[in-house]
Amino acid sequence: MTKGTWSFGKRRNKSHTLCVRCGRRSFHIQKSCCSTCAYPAARKRTYNWSVKAIRRKTTGTGTIRYLRNVPHRFKTISEKVPKLSQRTRQRLHHLKLLF
């Protein structure tokens, strides 16, 4: 009936392993589901009752490899805009490359 030393000796089976998406040890092996990010579901697991957790995982906490280059790309396109024809500019605007 104890929950101390004797119980700790029984703990030798891992129920969770590393998750491919978030990298945490939250992927349940039998359920095949991550308790942190809900992988393999398409949508990432977030709840508004844990605002701190959202703040830790949001954009800007990592390297932002893609978003870092967006302003530079936009700048180079906008420099070429006066040389483009009206029709090409409309196409770019339609493709959301120009604002």
N, C-alpha and C positions, 0 to 999 in steps of 0.2 A: 504493500500500500504506500510505499515511499515514492517520492518524486525527485529524490536527490541523486546521490552517487550511483546507485544501482541502475537507475533509469538511463543515465548517460552512457552506460556501457552498451546499451542496445542500439544506439544511434550509429549505424554503419552503412545505411543505404541512402544514396543520393536521390532525392525526388526531383530536384531542379539541376539544370545544367546551363551552360552559356547560351545566350540568345544571339542569333545571327544578326538581327537588326539593331538592337540597342546595346549589345555587348555585356549585359548584366547577367548574373547567375539567377535568372528568373524563369527560364524556359522549363515548364513541367514536362517531364519525359513521357509519362503515360497519357496525359491530356493533349500533348503536342501543342501547347499554347503558352505564350509568355505572359506572366502576370504583371509585367511593367508596361509593355508597349502593345500587348494583345496580338503579337505576331502569331500566326500567319494572316491575320485579318488585314485588309487593305488600309483601313483607317487606324491611325495611331491612338492608343488609349490615353485620354486626358479627361479629367473631371475638374469642374470649377470649385469643388470643395477643397481641392489641394492647390491653391494658387502658388505656393512656394515651389511645388514640384514642376508646375508649368514654367515658372520663371527659370528654373535650373535647366530645362530642356529646350527652351525656345531658341529662335534664330538669333545669332550673335554670340552664343556661348561657345561655339566651335570656331572653325577656321573660315567658314563661309566662302569656300573656294569658288563657287559659281557667282554669287552675288557681289564679290569683291570686284569683278571685272565689268559688271553691267554699266556703271557710270562712264567708264573709259570707252566702252563700245558705243554707247549712246553719243558721246562727244565726237567720236570719229565719224559717225553717220551724219550727225547734224552739221559737221563741217562740209560735207559733200552735198548737202541738200540744195544750195543755190544752183549747182551745176546740173541737177537732175531736172527732167522735164516735169510738167504739171501732172501728167498721167502717172509717171513713176512715183512721184511724191504721194499721189492719192493711193496707189497700191501699198506703199510703205505704211501710210497712215492706217489703211485697212488691216494690214498685218500687225498692227500695234507696235511697229518699230519706230514710228514717229508720233509725237503727241501734238 
